[in-house]
């Protein structure tokens, strides 16, 4: 009975590949390896085909899964060779979890698995958490290696400004696996399935990596419904006339990590708005560059080398009132990667003010006046991070010390640039031209009756 069920499962998996897809895989093998496939796919063929796409440690894992060290055949049919793709790129949650568990199986358990094919699940648990983190790191690094090798548009837009360090890749991978951390160093198959279901970015990475390995990229990659362009996990860095992307403290792994956390409408492009390297150290310049420019990512590096910041849901507006909503969050990128989402305790997400005598002047996110998640003072160069912040869950001080000095600051607009009043054919009023005037009215309790009228459709 068990053998029959196993055969049905294998036939079901192979059934997901069309004749056209099998032909594409064969063409890829023929073109890359120039070998006779009539006797099947060998481990040497896989090494030749994948050595440039995968980091060495991941190549070994996939090779051992496809061609076990003992007890397995030395060659695989094309359909058997493609089972790794079918499970990791197209499988349901349980299939993907079991595939990861098999890839990370310890040698002794692999021997049992090979000899007891009818009841493999009992040999698939547990796996070491450290092995899973290393595997996730290898998948991410291999994906980034692949887009560099293929010189994708997204990679080319960032290559002159950022790097890709192994340490940063590993720290991002560890952040993605943080929910699995416990007193035990092992992860059960049940917990692995829950993690696979929740960690959507890992599913996307598997899909992109597998479709590249099996030469199915043009068929499998999702495309934007309006532009028909391939959807990438990395955004395009859009250079503007006054702000070229010449330097960033971000790493490619950091960019991918933050981009996945954004609303999908904001994931396709990032727009450079402000950088101390390009615009100098001026709070007025900062405000002028980021106000009313759409949602943003603010990245701070302090003198101790800690990198942290926040993502905003709305345009920045000069006002004595807090703004934004619960999609705002804070993050750290160095020395470790963490994310602090909204707690629901209050709505103190965004604050921006200047030139006032009775209210704090500067930019802040979270907490309350003078007790911020992070704060950039209007006296440019100074900042603060509190020891606690009720606005964001599980918050910990992000900077090296509570009070810090800014070494580098950069701000990115995410998603398409919002239309200005001039673009809309409107004449900006005095309150748009002079944010300070608007601020004074708000402090005096005066309602701006026309503030929402611009949003109404005149038709």
C-alpha positions in Angstrom: 0.0 0.0 0.0 2.8 2.4 1.0 4.7 1.8 -2.3 1.5 2.4 -4.3 0.9 5.7 -2.5 4.5 6.7 -3.1 4.2 5.9 -6.8 1.1 8.0 -7.1 2.7 11.0 -5.4 5.7 10.7 -7.8 3.4 10.5 -10.8 1.4 13.5 -9.5 4.6 15.6 -9.1 5.8 14.7 -12.6 2.4 15.5 -13.9 3.0 19.2 -13.1 5.6 19.5 -15.7 4.3 20.0 -19.3 6.0 18.4 -22.3 7.2 21.9 -23.2 8.9 22.3 -19.8 10.6 19.0 -20.0 11.9 19.9 -23.4 13.2 23.2 -22.1 15.1 21.4 -19.3 16.6 18.9 -21.8 17.6 21.8 -24.1 19.3 23.5 -21.1 21.2 20.3 -20.2 22.2 19.7 -23.8 23.3 23.3 -24.4 25.3 23.7 -21.1 26.8 20.2 -20.8 27.0 19.0 -24.4 26.4 15.4 -23.2 24.3 12.4 -24.2 21.2 12.3 -22.0 19.8 9.1 -23.4 21.1 7.3 -20.2 19.9 10.0 -17.9 21.3 12.9 -16.0 24.5 12.3 -14.0 25.9 14.2 -11.0 28.7 15.5 -13.2 26.1 17.2 -15.5 24.5 18.8 -12.5 27.9 20.1 -11.2 28.7 21.6 -14.6 25.3 23.1 -15.0 24.9 24.7 -11.5 28.4 25.5 -10.3 28.1 29.1 -11.4 24.6 29.6 -10.0 25.0 28.1 -6.6 27.4 28.7 -3.7 29.5 25.6 -3.2 27.8 24.5 0.0 24.4 24.7 -1.5 25.5 22.8 -4.7 26.7 20.0 -2.4 23.3 19.8 -0.6 21.3 19.7 -3.8 23.7 17.3 -5.4 23.4 14.9 -2.4 19.6 15.2 -2.5 19.4 14.3 -6.2 22.3 11.7 -6.1 22.6 10.2 -2.6 26.0 9.1 -1.6 24.9 5.5 -1.3 21.8 3.4 -2.1 20.8 5.6 -5.1 21.2 5.3 -8.8 24.1 7.1 -10.5 21.8 8.7 -13.1 18.3 10.2 -13.0 15.7 10.6 -15.7 14.9 14.2 -16.6 11.6 14.0 -14.7 13.4 12.6 -11.6 16.0 15.3 -11.9 13.2 17.9 -12.0 11.6 16.7 -8.7 13.7 19.2 -6.7 12.2 22.0 -8.8 8.7 20.7 -8.6 8.8 20.4 -4.8 10.6 23.6 -4.0 9.1 25.9 -6.7 5.6 24.4 -7.1 4.9 22.3 -4.1 2.4 23.0 -1.4 3.5 23.9 2.1 4.0 20.3 3.3 5.9 19.3 0.1 8.2 22.3 0.4 8.9 21.6 4.1 9.7 17.9 3.4 11.9 18.8 0.5 13.9 21.2 2.7 14.1 18.6 5.5 15.4 16.0 3.0 18.0 18.5 1.7 19.2 19.1 5.3 19.0 15.5 6.4 21.9 14.3 8.5 23.9 11.4 6.8 22.7 8.8 9.2 19.1 9.7 8.7 19.6 9.8 5.0 20.7 6.1 5.1 17.5 5.2 6.9 15.4 7.3 4.5 17.0 5.5 1.5 16.2 2.1 3.0 12.7 2.8 4.2 11.1 4.9 1.4 7.6 3.9 2.5 7.7 5.8 5.8 10.2 8.6 5.3 8.6 11.2 7.5 9.9 9.8 10.8 13.4 10.3 9.5 12.8 13.9 8.4 12.7 15.3 11.9 14.2 17.1 13.5 16.6 19.3 11.6 19.2 21.6 13.2 18.2 25.2 13.3 21.8 26.2 12.6 21.6 24.1 9.4 18.4 25.8 8.3 19.8 29.3 8.8 22.9 28.4 6.8 20.7 26.9 4.1 18.5 30.0 3.9 21.7 32.1 3.8 23.0 30.0 0.9 19.8 30.3 -1.1 19.8 34.1 -0.7 23.4 34.4 -1.6 22.9 32.2 -4.6 20.0 34.3 -5.8 22.0 37.5 -5.5 24.9 35.8 -7.3 22.6 34.8 -10.1 21.2 38.3 -10.7 24.7 39.6 -10.7 25.8 37.0 -13.3 22.8 37.8 -15.5 23.3 41.5 -15.1 19.6 42.2 -14.4 18.2 45.7 -14.6 17.7 45.7 -10.8 21.3 44.7 -10.1 22.7 47.2 -12.5 20.8 50.0 -10.9 22.5 49.3 -7.5 25.9 47.9 -8.4 27.8 51.2 -8.1 26.4 52.1 -4.8 26.2 48.9 -2.7 28.0 45.7 -1.9 27.0 42.1 -0.9 28.8 40.9 2.2 28.4 37.3 3.4 27.9 38.5 7.0 25.0 40.7 6.0 23.4 37.9 4.0 23.7 35.5 7.0 22.2 38.1 9.4 19.2 38.6 7.1 18.7 34.8 6.9 18.9 34.6 10.7 16.2 37.3 11.0 13.9 35.3 8.7 14.3 32.2 11.0 14.0 34.1 14.3 10.5 32.7 15.1 12.0 29.2 15.2 14.5 30.1 18.0 13.8 28.3 21.2 15.6 26.4 24.0 16.0 23.5 21.6 18.6 23.7 18.8 16.3 21.5 16.6 13.3 22.2 14.4 10.5 19.6 14.1 8.8 19.0 10.7 5.6 20.5 12.0 7.3 23.7 13.0 9.2 23.7 9.7 5.8 23.5 7.8 4.5 26.5 9.8 7.6 28.5 9.1 7.4 27.7 5.3 3.8 28.9 5.3 4.7 32.2 7.0 8.0 33.0 5.4 6.8 34.1 2.1 10.1 35.6 1.0 11.7 32.2 1.2 9.0 30.7 -1.1 9.7 33.5 -3.7 13.5 32.9 -3.4 13.1 29.2 -4.0 10.9 29.9 -7.0 13.3 32.3 -8.6 16.3 30.2 -7.9 14.8 26.9 -9.1 13.4 28.4 -12.3 16.8 29.8 -13.1 18.5 26.4 -12.4 16.0 24.5 -14.6 15.9 27.1 -17.4 12.2 27.8 -16.9 12.6 31.4 -15.9 10.5 33.1 -18.7 7.6 30.7 -18.0 7.7 30.9 -14.2 8.5 34.5 -13.3 5.6 36.7 -12.4 5.0 39.7 -14.5 3.5 43.1 -13.7 0.0 43.3 -15.1 0.4 46.8 -16.4 4.0 46.8 -17.8 4.5 43.1 -18.5 7.9 43.4 -16.9 9.3 40.6 -14.8 8.7 41.1 -11.1 11.9 41.0 -9.1 12.6 40.7 -5.4 14.9 43.7 -5.7 13.6 47.2 -6.6 15.1 49.4 -9.3 17.1 52.3 -7.9 15.8 55.3 -9.8 18.4 58.0 -10.3 17.1 61.5 -10.4 18.9 64.5 -11.9 20.0 65.9 -8.5 20.6 62.7 -6.6 22.6 59.9 -8.3 23.0 56.7 -6.4 26.7 56.9 -5.7 26.9 55.5 -2.1 24.6 53.7 0.3 25.2 52.0 3.6 22.7 49.3 2.5 23.7 45.9 1.3 21.9 44.1 -1.5 20.6 41.6 1.1 19.3 44.5 3.2 17.5 46.0 0.2 15.8 42.7 -0.7 14.8 42.2 3.0 13.3 45.7 3.4 11.7 45.6 0.0 9.8 42.4 0.8 8.4 44.1 3.9 6.9 46.9 2.0 3.4 47.1 0.6 3.5 45.5 -2.9 2.6 48.9 -4.5 6.0 50.2 -3.3 8.2 47.3 -4.2 9.1 48.0 -7.8 11.2 51.1 -7.5 13.1 53.2 -4.9 13.7 56.9 -5.4 16.7 58.6 -3.8 15.5 61.6 -1.9 18.3 62.6 0.4 21.8 61.6 1.3 24.4 63.3 3.5 27.0 62.4 0.9 25.1 64.3 -1.8 23.2 67.1 0.1 25.4 67.7 3.1 24.3 68.1 6.7 21.3 70.3 6.7 18.0 69.6 8.4 16.2 72.2 6.2 17.6 70.5 3.1 16.4 67.1 4.5 12.9 68.4 5.1 12.7 70.0 1.7 13.8 66.8 0.0 11.4 64.4 1.8 8.3 66.4 2.6 5.2 65.4 0.5 7.3 62.8 -1.5 5.3 59.7 -0.6 6.2 56.8 1.7 9.9 56.6 2.6 12.7 54.5 4.1 15.0 56.3 6.4 18.4 54.7 7.0 20.8 56.0 9.7 24.4 54.9 10.4 25.8 56.1 13.7 29.5 56.7 14.5 29.7 53.2 16.1 28.6 51.6 12.8 25.1 50.6 13.9 22.7 50.9 10.9 19.0 51.3 11.6 15.9 53.3 10.6 12.2 53.3 9.8 9.7 52.8 7.0 6.8 55.3 6.8 3.4 54.7 5.3 2.7 58.3 4.2 4.4 61.4 3.0 6.2 63.5 5.6 4.4 66.7 6.5 5.7 69.4 8.8 3.2 69.4 11.6 3.1 69.4 15.5 0.9 66.3 15.3 1.8 62.6 14.8 1.0 61.1 11.5 1.1 57.7 9.7 -0.5 54.4 10.4 0.2 50.8 11.6 2.1 49.8 8.4 5.0 52.0 9.6 7.8 50.0 11.2 11.3 50.3 12.6 14.3 48.1 11.8 18.0 47.5 12.5 20.4 46.2 9.9 23.7 46.2 11.7 25.1 44.6 13.8 22.0 42.4 13.6 18.8 42.4 11.5 15.5 43.0 13.4 12.1 44.4 12.6 9.8 46.2 15.0 6.2 46.3 13.9 3.4 48.4 15.3 2.2 47.4 18.7 -1.3 49.0 18.5 -0.7 50.8 21.8 -0.7 54.2 20.2 -0.5 55.9 16.8 2.7 57.9 17.3 4.3 56.7 14.1 5.7 59.8 12.3 6.6 63.3 13.6 8.3 66.1 11.7 8.6 69.7 12.9 10.9 72.7 12.5 11.3 76.4 13.5 9.0 76.1 16.5 9.7 77.4 20.0 7.1 75.4 22.0 7.4 72.0 20.3 10.4 69.6 19.6 12.1 70.4 16.3 13.3 67.4 14.4 12.1 64.1 12.9 10.9 61.2 15.0 9.2 57.8 14.8 7.5 56.0 17.7 7.2 56.6 21.4 6.3 60.1 22.6 7.7 63.6 22.7 11.3 63.3 24.0 11.1 59.5 24.3 11.4 58.4 20.7 11.9 55.1 18.9 14.4 57.1 17.1 14.9 60.9 16.8 16.9 63.1 14.4 17.3 66.5 15.9 16.9 69.7 13.9 20.4 70.5 15.0 21.7 68.2 12.3 24.0 65.4 13.4 22.4 64.6 16.7 20.0 61.8 17.4 18.4 59.7 20.1 17.0 56.2 20.5 15.1 55.4 23.7 15.5 52.2 25.8 11.8 51.4 25.2 9.1 52.4 22.7 5.5 51.6 23.2 4.5 52.3 19.6 6.5 49.3 18.2 6.5 45.7 19.6 9.6 44.1 21.2 11.5 47.3 20.6 15.2 47.6 21.8 17.5 50.5 21.5 18.7 50.6 17.9 21.7 52.8 18.1 25.0 51.9 19.9 24.2 54.4 22.6 21.0 56.2 23.6 22.4 59.5 22.2 24.3 59.2 19.0 26.1 61.1 16.3 25.0 60.6 12.7 27.8 59.3 10.4 25.6 58.9 7.4 21.9 59.4 6.6 19.9 58.5 3.5 16.2 58.6 2.6 14.5 56.7 -0.1 11.1 57.3 -1.6 9.4 54.0 -2.4 7.0 53.4 -5.2 6.0 55.9 -7.9 6.6 59.6 -7.1 3.4 61.4 -6.1 2.2 64.1 -8.4 2.9 67.6 -7.3 0.3 70.4 -7.4 2.0 71.7 -10.6 1.8 68.2 -12.2 -1.9 68.2 -11.4 -2.4 71.6 -12.9 -3.2 73.1 -9.5 -1.9 76.4 -8.0 -0.3 75.6 -4.6 -1.8 77.6 -1.8 0.2 79.5 0.8 0.0 76.6 3.3 1.7 74.3 0.7 4.4 76.8 -0.1 5.0 77.6 3.6 4.8 74.5 5.9 5.6 76.7 8.9 2.4 78.7 8.3 0.4 75.5 8.3 2.1 74.4 11.5 1.2 77.6 13.3 -2.4 77.2 12.3 -2.5 73.6 13.6 -0.9 74.6 16.9 -3.6 77.3 17.3 -6.3 74.8 16.7 -7.4 76.2 13.4 -8.9 73.7 11.0 -7.7 73.8 7.4 -11.1 73.4 5.7 -9.5 73.2 2.3 -6.9 70.5 3.2 -9.0 67.6 2.0 -10.6 69.3 -1.0 -7.7 68.6 -3.3 -8.4 64.9 -2.9 -11.9 65.2 -4.3 -12.6 64.4 -7.9 -14.0 67.5 -9.5 -16.0 65.3 -11.8 
